[in-house]
Amino acid sequence: MGITGMIYVVTMVFLLIVLI
């Protein structure tokens, strides 16, 4: 996993927090 993977994970977690 590189920086792109980390950004992807952070984005998904952020979206989950915003949607819930």
N, CA, C and O atoms as a GROMACS GRO file, in nm:
protein
   80
    1MET      N    1   0.085  -0.121   0.000
    1MET     CA    2   0.000   0.000   0.000
    1MET      C    3   0.088   0.125   0.000
    1MET      O    4   0.182   0.137   0.078
    2GLY      N    5   0.055   0.217  -0.088
    2GLY     CA    6   0.133   0.341  -0.094
    2GLY      C    7   0.050   0.458  -0.043
    2GLY      O    8  -0.048   0.439   0.029
    3ILE      N    9   0.091   0.577  -0.080
    3ILE     CA   10   0.017   0.696  -0.036
    3ILE      C   11  -0.125   0.694  -0.093
    3ILE      O   12  -0.220   0.733  -0.025
    4THR      N   13  -0.138   0.649  -0.218
    4THR     CA   14  -0.271   0.645  -0.280
    4THR      C   15  -0.365   0.556  -0.200
    4THR      O   16  -0.482   0.590  -0.180
    5GLY      N   17  -0.316   0.442  -0.155
    5GLY     CA   18  -0.399   0.351  -0.076
    5GLY      C   19  -0.442   0.415   0.054
    5GLY      O   20  -0.557   0.400   0.096
    6MET      N   21  -0.350   0.486   0.118
    6MET     CA   22  -0.383   0.552   0.245
    6MET      C   23  -0.489   0.659   0.223
    6MET      O   24  -0.583   0.672   0.302
    7ILE      N   25  -0.473   0.738   0.114
    7ILE     CA   26  -0.571   0.842   0.084
    7ILE      C   27  -0.708   0.779   0.059
    7ILE      O   28  -0.810   0.832   0.103
    8TYR      N   29  -0.710   0.665  -0.011
    8TYR     CA   30  -0.835   0.596  -0.040
    8TYR      C   31  -0.904   0.553   0.089
    8TYR      O   32  -1.025   0.572   0.106
    9VAL      N   33  -0.828   0.494   0.181
    9VAL     CA   34  -0.885   0.448   0.308
    9VAL      C   35  -0.938   0.566   0.388
    9VAL      O   36  -1.048   0.559   0.443
   10VAL      N   37  -0.860   0.674   0.396
   10VAL     CA   38  -0.902   0.792   0.473
   10VAL      C   39  -1.030   0.850   0.412
   10VAL      O   40  -1.120   0.890   0.486
   11THR      N   41  -1.038   0.854   0.279
   11THR     CA   42  -1.157   0.908   0.213
   11THR      C   43  -1.280   0.823   0.244
   11THR      O   44  -1.386   0.877   0.274
   12MET      N   45  -1.266   0.690   0.239
   12MET     CA   46  -1.379   0.602   0.266
   12MET      C   47  -1.426   0.619   0.410
   12MET      O   48  -1.547   0.625   0.435
   13VAL      N   49  -1.332   0.626   0.505
   13VAL     CA   50  -1.369   0.642   0.646
   13VAL      C   51  -1.439   0.776   0.665
   13VAL      O   52  -1.538   0.785   0.738
   14PHE      N   53  -1.387   0.881   0.600
   14PHE     CA   54  -1.448   1.014   0.612
   14PHE      C   55  -1.590   1.012   0.560
   14PHE      O   56  -1.680   1.069   0.622
   15LEU      N   57  -1.612   0.947   0.445
   15LEU     CA   58  -1.747   0.940   0.388
   15LEU      C   59  -1.841   0.865   0.481
   15LEU      O   60  -1.956   0.904   0.499
   16LEU      N   61  -1.793   0.755   0.541
   16LEU     CA   62  -1.877   0.678   0.633
   16LEU      C   63  -1.918   0.764   0.752
   16LEU      O   64  -2.034   0.761   0.793
   17ILE      N   65  -1.824   0.839   0.808
   17ILE     CA   66  -1.854   0.924   0.924
   17ILE      C   67  -1.956   1.030   0.885
   17ILE      O   68  -2.046   1.061   0.962
   18VAL      N   69  -1.942   1.087   0.764
   18VAL     CA   70  -2.033   1.194   0.721
   18VAL      C   71  -2.173   1.138   0.694
   18VAL      O   72  -2.272   1.200   0.730
   19LEU      N   73  -2.180   1.020   0.632
   19LEU     CA   74  -2.310   0.963   0.598
   19LEU      C   75  -2.384   0.914   0.721
   19LEU      O   76  -2.507   0.924   0.727
   20ILE      N   77  -2.313   0.860   0.818
   20ILE     CA   78  -2.379   0.805   0.937
   20ILE      C   79  -2.416   0.916   1.034
   20ILE      O   80  -2.472   0.889   1.140
   0.00000   0.00000   0.00000
